[in-house]
Amino acid sequence: MHRLVSTAVIAALSFSLLCGQTQQNEKDSLTTPSARLFPLPILFYTPETGIAGGAAVMYLYRERSSTRASSITGDVVYSQKKQIIVEAAVDQYFDRGTYRLLGNLSFQKYPNKFFGIGNNTASGDEELYTPQSFLLRAVLYRSVYVNINVGPMIRYETVAMRETNPAGLLAPGTINGSKGGTAAGVGFVANWDSRDNTFSAHSGSFYQITGLFYRSAFGSDYDYTDIQIDTRKFFEVAPGQVVALQGTAEFIDGLPPFQSLATFGGSNILRGYYYGRYRDKNGVALQAEYRIPVWGRFGLVGFSGVAQVADRISHFGLGRFWFAGGAGVRFAWDPEERINLRLDFGLGNNSTGMYITATEAF
């Protein structure tokens, strides 16, 4: 389910400030714990939020048995569209990196748009609604072989619907999730990650499958199964010039809340569409980028992609894809760690989007 990338942005920018100290500490000693506290401002723009800003703090530390730095991050964000986000996240390494715990806790009051369900909803069906949500998500990875990580995952989200359009589709309460409720799931994550850099890869691959099973036995108001697949491949075709490819798919069996349906758009998948413009029980997306350095710390990116959603897998079709393309500018915030600030402009079918944020889309 869509959430703002504020924590990821904070982590990326904080990491760029911290990496020099971290690398030096690793050279000095792998057994001496260290800890530092870093405040950080937040500023970004997306069509879903407008201008958004806030503040964050990151606590970076290292356990004696780990060669990698762990962190605890907290942030508060307020957007031009009166969205409030309060988050806390932990990234904890154990046993010299064999185990990694990723956890996220968030509260959001997030005025948003709903266009209906399906691959051919009309733009005139747009309606505003305001959910208030509490989300807990945690994954415990174990490195089982070179580049392979697996682990259990839990996800718990409770949503209260604070406001709907009296004349809209959500007001009657007949759409699953339109009255609010709790989605509680237990599952797994498994991935292969051979990328040379997680912020902006030049080579390597990333393949991940996530399976979550939402059941009343776990405290869920909804019974459904959600399978998500994310595949990425990177090629350096010339010094500094990279072709990046991504394919994603999501398959849902059961009756999920509408907020958890497969969708696309936003700052990462098919830029140019409002996130949630099209949503349904199944979705696929393919996109590509060409990244090229231009001058100094500046670079350019061209991107394009297609995506669609469907109520059944058998209803996917070549003529049902929505297309988007665009271009962007990159500024290397930290060239050594390849952490970029990005400005992207995407163009879809009667739809546009501008995005100012940090790190690559994928």
C-alpha positions in Angstrom: 0.0 0.0 0.0 1.2 3.4 -0.9 2.9 5.5 1.7 5.1 8.6 1.5 8.8 7.9 1.0 9.8 10.4 3.7 11.7 7.8 5.8 13.5 6.5 2.8 14.5 10.1 1.8 15.7 10.8 5.4 17.7 7.6 5.5 19.3 8.3 2.2 20.3 11.9 2.9 21.4 11.0 6.5 23.4 8.1 5.1 25.3 10.5 2.8 26.2 12.7 5.8 27.2 9.7 7.9 29.0 7.4 5.4 32.4 9.1 5.8 32.3 8.7 9.6 30.9 5.1 9.3 33.6 4.0 6.8 36.3 5.5 9.0 34.9 3.7 12.1 35.0 0.4 10.2 38.6 1.0 9.2 39.5 1.8 12.8 37.7 -1.1 14.5 34.9 -3.6 13.7 34.4 -4.2 17.4 34.1 -0.8 18.9 30.5 0.5 19.1 29.8 4.1 18.1 26.7 6.2 18.2 25.8 9.6 16.7 22.6 11.6 16.6 21.7 13.6 13.4 18.8 16.1 12.9 17.7 16.6 9.3 15.1 18.8 7.5 12.7 17.3 5.0 11.4 19.0 1.9 9.9 17.3 -1.2 7.1 17.7 -3.8 4.7 15.2 -5.4 1.3 15.6 -7.0 -0.2 13.6 -4.2 1.2 15.9 -1.5 2.0 19.2 -3.1 4.9 20.8 -1.2 5.7 18.9 1.9 8.2 19.6 4.7 9.1 18.6 8.2 11.9 17.4 10.4 13.6 14.2 11.2 16.2 12.8 13.5 18.4 9.7 13.0 20.3 7.8 15.7 23.1 5.8 14.1 24.9 3.1 16.1 26.8 -0.1 15.7 26.7 -3.2 17.9 29.9 -5.0 18.9 29.0 -8.1 16.9 28.0 -6.3 13.7 30.1 -4.9 10.9 27.3 -2.7 9.7 25.7 0.4 11.2 22.2 0.3 12.5 19.8 3.2 12.8 16.6 4.5 14.4 14.8 7.3 12.6 11.9 9.4 13.4 10.2 12.1 11.4 7.2 14.5 11.2 5.9 15.7 7.9 3.1 18.2 7.0 2.0 18.8 3.4 0.4 21.5 1.4 -2.7 19.3 1.1 -3.0 19.1 4.9 -1.6 15.6 5.2 0.1 14.7 8.5 2.6 11.9 8.7 4.5 10.8 11.9 6.9 7.9 11.5 9.5 5.9 13.3 11.7 3.3 11.7 14.4 0.9 12.8 17.1 -0.8 10.7 19.0 -3.2 13.0 21.8 -5.6 12.1 22.6 -8.6 14.2 25.4 -11.2 14.2 27.7 -9.3 11.8 25.0 -8.7 9.3 23.6 -12.2 9.2 20.2 -10.9 10.5 18.6 -7.6 9.7 15.4 -6.2 11.2 13.5 -3.6 9.3 10.5 -2.1 11.1 8.2 0.9 10.5 5.6 2.5 12.7 3.5 5.3 11.3 0.4 7.5 11.9 -1.1 9.4 9.1 -4.1 11.6 8.5 -4.0 11.7 4.7 -6.6 13.5 2.5 -6.6 11.6 -0.8 -8.4 11.0 -4.0 -10.5 8.0 -5.1 -11.5 7.3 -8.7 -13.2 4.0 -8.4 -12.0 0.5 -9.0 -10.9 -0.9 -12.4 -8.7 -0.2 -15.3 -11.1 2.2 -17.1 -12.4 4.5 -14.4 -13.4 8.0 -15.5 -11.5 11.0 -14.3 -14.9 12.6 -13.6 -15.4 10.1 -10.9 -12.7 11.7 -8.7 -13.7 12.2 -5.1 -11.9 13.3 -2.0 -11.8 11.3 1.2 -9.8 11.5 4.4 -8.5 8.3 6.1 -6.6 8.2 9.4 -4.4 5.2 9.7 -2.0 3.5 12.0 0.6 1.1 10.4 3.0 -1.4 11.8 5.3 -3.3 9.4 8.3 -5.5 10.3 10.6 -7.9 8.4 13.4 -10.0 9.9 15.8 -11.0 7.1 18.4 -13.7 7.3 21.2 -14.0 4.9 21.2 -17.6 3.8 23.7 -17.5 0.9 25.6 -14.9 -1.1 23.0 -12.3 -2.3 20.0 -14.3 -0.9 17.9 -13.1 2.0 14.7 -14.5 3.4 12.6 -13.9 6.5 9.2 -13.6 8.1 7.1 -10.4 7.8 4.1 -8.9 9.7 1.9 -6.0 8.7 -0.9 -4.5 10.8 -2.9 -1.5 9.6 -6.0 0.0 11.1 -7.9 2.7 9.2 -10.6 5.1 10.3 -12.5 7.0 7.6 -12.7 10.6 8.8 -14.4 12.2 5.8 -16.0 11.1 2.5 -17.9 12.9 -0.2 -21.7 12.5 0.6 -22.4 12.1 -3.1 -19.4 9.8 -3.9 -18.8 6.1 -4.2 -17.4 5.7 -0.7 -20.2 7.3 1.3 -22.7 4.3 1.2 -20.0 2.0 2.7 -20.6 -0.8 0.2 -17.0 -0.7 -1.1 -14.7 -2.9 1.0 -12.6 -0.6 3.3 -14.9 2.5 2.8 -16.0 2.3 6.5 -12.5 1.7 7.7 -11.2 -1.4 9.4 -8.2 -3.5 10.3 -5.9 -5.5 7.9 -3.6 -7.8 9.8 -1.3 -10.1 7.8 1.6 -12.5 8.4 3.9 -13.7 5.6 7.4 -13.8 4.2 9.9 -12.0 2.0 12.6 -13.5 -0.1 15.1 -11.7 -2.4 18.2 -12.0 -4.5 20.2 -8.7 -4.5 23.4 -8.5 -6.5 23.3 -4.7 -7.2 26.6 -2.9 -6.9 24.8 0.0 -5.1 21.3 0.1 -3.5 20.8 3.9 -4.1 21.7 4.0 -7.8 22.9 0.7 -9.3 25.1 0.5 -12.3 25.1 -3.2 -12.5 23.5 -6.3 -10.9 20.0 -7.6 -10.3 17.3 -7.4 -7.7 14.5 -10.0 -7.5 12.0 -10.1 -4.6 8.8 -11.9 -3.8 6.6 -10.9 -0.9 3.6 -13.0 0.4 1.2 -11.8 3.0 -1.8 -13.7 4.3 -4.5 -11.6 6.0 -6.8 -13.7 8.2 -9.4 -13.1 10.9 -7.2 -15.4 13.1 -4.6 -12.6 13.1 -7.1 -9.9 14.0 -7.9 -8.9 10.4 -11.4 -7.6 9.3 -10.5 -8.8 5.8 -9.5 -12.2 4.5 -7.2 -12.2 1.5 -3.8 -13.2 0.2 -1.4 -10.6 -1.4 1.6 -11.7 -3.5 4.0 -9.0 -4.8 6.9 -9.5 -7.2 9.6 -6.9 -7.9 12.4 -7.5 -10.5 15.1 -5.1 -11.5 18.1 -5.3 -13.8 20.9 -2.7 -14.4 23.4 -2.4 -17.3 26.3 0.0 -17.6 26.4 0.5 -21.4 29.1 3.2 -21.3 31.1 4.8 -18.4 28.4 6.3 -16.1 25.6 5.6 -18.6 23.1 3.1 -17.2 20.0 1.3 -18.6 17.7 0.3 -15.7 14.7 -2.0 -16.1 12.0 -2.9 -13.7 9.0 -5.2 -13.8 6.5 -5.5 -10.9 3.3 -7.5 -10.4 0.8 -7.9 -7.6 -1.9 -10.6 -7.3 -4.6 -10.6 -4.7 -7.0 -13.4 -3.9 -9.9 -12.6 -1.6 -11.6 -9.4 -0.5 -9.1 -6.7 0.5 -9.9 -3.1 1.4 -9.8 -0.7 -1.6 -6.7 1.0 -0.1 -4.7 -2.2 -0.4 -5.6 -3.0 -4.0 -2.9 -3.1 -6.7 -2.2 0.2 -8.3 0.5 2.4 -9.9 1.5 6.0 -10.4 3.3 8.3 -7.9 7.0 9.0 -7.7 8.2 5.4 -8.3 6.1 3.4 -10.7 4.7 5.0 -13.9 5.4 8.6 -13.0 2.9 10.9 -14.6 -0.2 9.3 -13.0 -1.7 10.1 -9.6 -1.0 7.3 -7.3 -4.2 5.2 -7.0 -5.7 6.6 -10.3 -6.3 3.0 -11.3 -6.6 0.2 -8.8 -7.9 -3.4 -8.8 -7.1 -6.9 -7.4 -4.2 -7.6 -9.9 -1.6 -5.3 -11.5 1.5 -5.4 -13.6 3.9 -2.7 -14.6 7.1 -2.5 -16.8 9.4 0.5 -16.9 12.8 1.5 -18.1 15.3 4.4 -17.5 18.3 5.7 -19.4 20.6 7.5 -17.0 23.5 9.6 -18.3 26.0 12.0 -16.6 26.1 15.5 -18.2 28.4 17.8 -16.3 29.9 17.8 -12.9 27.3 16.5 -10.4 24.5 16.9 -12.9 22.9 14.2 -15.0 19.8 13.5 -17.1 17.3 10.6 -17.1 14.8 9.5 -19.7 12.1 7.1 -18.6 9.0 5.3 -20.0 6.7 2.6 -18.8 3.4 0.8 -19.1 1.0 -0.6 -16.5 -2.5 -2.0 -16.0 -4.8 -3.4 -13.4 -7.5 -6.0 -13.6 -10.0 -7.8 -11.5 -8.8 -11.2 -12.8 -5.5 -12.3 -14.2 -7.3 -13.6 -17.3 -8.5 -10.0 -18.0 -5.0 -8.7 -18.6 -4.6 -7.7 -22.3 -2.1 -5.9 -24.5 -4.7 -3.3 -25.4 -5.3 -2.4 -21.7 -1.9 -0.9 -20.9 -1.6 2.7 -19.8 1.6 4.4 -21.0 3.7 7.1 -19.4 7.1 8.7 -20.2 9.2 11.6 -19.2 12.6 13.0 -18.3 14.4 14.2 -15.2 17.4 16.0 -13.9 19.8 14.5 -11.3 22.1 16.2 -8.8 24.6 14.0 -7.0 24.1 14.8 -3.3 26.8 12.3 -2.5 28.7 11.1 -5.6 30.7 8.4 -3.8 27.5 6.8 -2.4 25.5 7.6 -5.6 22.8 9.4 -3.7 20.9 11.7 -6.0 18.4 14.5 -5.6 15.9 14.2 -8.5 13.5 16.3 -10.4 11.2 14.3 -12.7 8.4 15.3 -15.0 6.1 12.5 -16.2 3.4 12.5 -18.9 0.6 10.0 -19.0 -2.7 9.8 -20.8 -4.3 13.2 -20.0 -2.2 13.2 -16.9 1.0 14.8 -15.7 3.2 14.8 -12.6 6.2 16.6 -11.3 8.3 15.0 -8.5 11.1 16.5 -6.4 12.6 14.0 -4.0 15.7 12.0 -3.2 17.1 8.7 -4.5 16.2 7.0 -7.8 12.7 5.7 -8.5 14.1 2.1 -8.6 
